[in-house]
Amino acid sequence: MAASMRLGRRTLFTALRALTQTPAGLQSSFRPLRESPRPAGWSRSAGRALYQSCRARAGVCPLKVEMPALSPTMEEGNIVKWLKKEGEDVAAGDALCEIETDKAVVVMESNEDGVLARILVQEGSRGVRLGTLIALMVSEGEDWKQVEIPALEPVTPPTAAPPTAAPPTSGPTPPAAPALRQLRLSPAARHILDTHGLDPHQATASGPRGIITKEDALNLLNKASAAPPPAAAPAPSALSAAPPAGRPTHPPVSAPPRPAAPGTFTEIPASSVRRIIAQRLTQSKTTIPHTYACIHCDISGVMRVRRRLAEENIKVSVNDFIIKAAAVSLRELPAVNVSWVADGPQPLDFIHISMAVATDRGLITPIIKDAADKGLQEISSTAKALAQKARDGKLLPEEYQGGSFSVSNLGMFGISEFSAVINPPQACILAVGGSRTELSLSAEDTLQTQHTLTVTLSSDARLVDDELASRFLETFRSNLERPERMSLQA
C-alpha cells in the first residue's frame, strides 16, 4: 500500500510539473482539447501553489522542542533567555535557552543536530506547562525558512447556547445547566474573580486551550464597573432604625473589612519557586505527623577550636560544626537516616545533609554529599560554594535533590529558637537558633561563662518516635560539645 501511495504522489507531481512548467516552444503548439475543460476554480497559479506547498511539506520535517521536566517536582517553567537565534546551527549538547524551574535557572541543551527554525515561546514567558511546544528545528541542509508550524491545539468554543438568547419565560430549565462550558482559570484570574464576586462564565477566554487569563478577568471587571448600579437597597439606617429589644444601639467594636475597591491593590505574581514551596509545605504539614524535641548545647568547645583554626588561617563557621555533628550522629544512629516511601520506611545508605539557604526567589536546600566523611574545612568550602550558586540561581538538579537530613540555621538572623517544617520524603529537620552567653556552675562550684544554643528536631512520628529522637539529640549534643571527636579531615 505504501508503494502505491508513493507511485500516486509521484504521478501527481509529474502532472503538476507538466502543467506548470511547459517549455515555451511547446506552448504555442500545445492546445488543450475543448472537450476536456478544467475543473471549476482551476488556474495555473493555483496548480503551481499546490505543487510548491506539497513540495515544501514533503521536503522540510520539523523537529519539535518541548518544555522538558528539569526537576522531579516541576510542573511548569519560565523562559528566561534564548541562547540561540532563529537560523543558527545547533549541535547536540548546545545550550538552547535558560529555563527557570521550581528550584533554579537551568540551561536546556539540545538533543538533536540541526538548525533552530522557529522560536514559538518568547523570552519572559511564564507558566509554560510541561510538554508545551516552545521551538522548532530542522535537520541540517534543509531550508529552515520553509518549516511549517504545526497547528496548535485549538481553543474549543463553548458548546452552550448563545449567551444572548433570552431565558424562557415559563417552564423548567434544569436540562440547560450541564451545557455550561468547562472553565480553566489561571491563578491570577481566579483570585480577581473570587475577590470581586464575578461570574467566570461571563469572561471571554483568550489564553491557550481556553484558559481565562488575568487580562480576561480584568476586562470583565472593567465591564462590571462600567455597568449601571443595581436598584438601591433600603438604606442601612432604615433597617436599623428599630433595633430589637435588648440589643445595643452602638456599632460593634470590630467590623469585617471591606473588599478593596477596583484598581486599589497591586497583584504580585508568585514565581515557580514560591508556588512549589507552598505546595510542598502544605503537603508536609497535612500528610506528615510532626513531633518536636529541643535540647540546649554548650558550644564553648566549638568556639575554642574555631579560634585555634583562625590562627592558622582556616575559617570555619559554627554551622559547619553543626552539619558535621549531624552527619556523624546519623552514622551512629542509622535508624534516623530513613525516608518514607509509598510502601513504608526506607533506610538510606548515604548521608547527604540538605542545607537551607534563603534566596530572593525563596528557600532552597543545596546538598553536602557524604558529609560524615568530609572534614570541617571541606564542608565549609562546599557550603560556601553551594550557597553562592543557590543565590545566583545556578544550582544543578543533582546539587539540590536527594538529601537525607536537613539543617536550617536562623541564628545569624537573631532567632534564638524555632521549629522547622520537614522536607519530604526526609524524616527529620534540625532547626538551629543563635548562640548566647550564660553563666553556669562548674564542677568545682565556681561560676563560669559558656556559649549555649538551642536546637529543635522536627521528626516524622511514623519513622522516628520520641525515644529515638531523644537519643539522636543526646548523640548530637555529645558530638557538638566535644568537637575533638569529629576529625577535621576525612
HELIX and SHEET records of a PDB file:
HELIX    1   1 ALA A    2  THR A   20  1                                  19    
HELIX    2   2 ALA A   24  GLN A   27  1                                   4    
HELIX    3   3 ARG A   44  GLY A   59  1                                  16    
HELIX    4   4 TRP A  144  GLN A  146  5                                   3    
HELIX    5   5 PRO A  174  ALA A  179  5                                   6    
HELIX    6   6 PRO A  187  HIS A  196  1                                  10    
HELIX    7   7 PRO A  200  GLN A  202  5                                   3    
HELIX    8   8 PRO A  208  GLY A  210  5                                   3    
HELIX    9   9 LYS A  214  ALA A  226  1                                  13    
HELIX   10  10 PRO A  236  LEU A  239  1                                   4    
HELIX   11  11 SER A  272  THR A  287  1                                  16    
HELIX   12  12 SER A  300  GLU A  311  1                                  12    
HELIX   13  13 VAL A  318  GLU A  332  1                                  15    
HELIX   14  14 PRO A  334  VAL A  336  5                                   3    
HELIX   15  15 ALA A  371  ASP A  373  5                                   3    
HELIX   16  16 LEU A  376  ASP A  392  1                                  17    
HELIX   17  17 PRO A  397  GLU A  399  5                                   3    
HELIX   18  18 GLY A  411  PHE A  413  5                                   3    
HELIX   19  19 ASP A  466  GLU A  481  1                                  16    
HELIX   20  20 PRO A  483  ARG A  485  5                                   3    
SHEET    1   A 4 LEU A  63  GLU A  66  0                                        
SHEET    2   A 4 LEU A 133  VAL A 138 -1                                        
SHEET    3   A 4 GLY A 114  ILE A 119 -1                                        
SHEET    4   A 4 ASP A  89  VAL A  90 -1                                        
SHEET    1   B 4 VAL A 105  GLU A 109  0                                        
SHEET    2   B 4 ALA A  95  GLU A 100 -1                                        
SHEET    3   B 4 GLU A  76  TRP A  82 -1                                        
SHEET    4   B 4 VAL A 128  ARG A 129 -1                                        
SHEET    1   C 2 ARG A 184  LEU A 185  0                                        
SHEET    2   C 2 ILE A 211  ILE A 212  1                                        
SHEET    1   D 6 HIS A 290  ASP A 298  0                                        
SHEET    2   D 6 LEU A 447  ASP A 460 -1                                        
SHEET    3   D 6 CYS A 428  VAL A 432 -1                                        
SHEET    4   D 6 PHE A 405  ASN A 409  1                                        
SHEET    5   D 6 ILE A 353  MET A 355  1                                        
SHEET    6   D 6 ILE A 367  ILE A 368 -1                                        
SHEET    1   E 3 HIS A 290  ASP A 298  0                                        
SHEET    2   E 3 LEU A 447  ASP A 460 -1                                        
SHEET    3   E 3 ARG A 436  LEU A 441 -1                                        
SHEET    1   F 2 VAL A 338  VAL A 341  0                                        
SHEET    2   F 2 GLY A 344  PRO A 347 -1                                        
SHEET    1   G 2 VAL A 357  THR A 359  0                                        
SHEET    2   G 2 GLY A 362  ILE A 364 -1                                        
END                                                                             
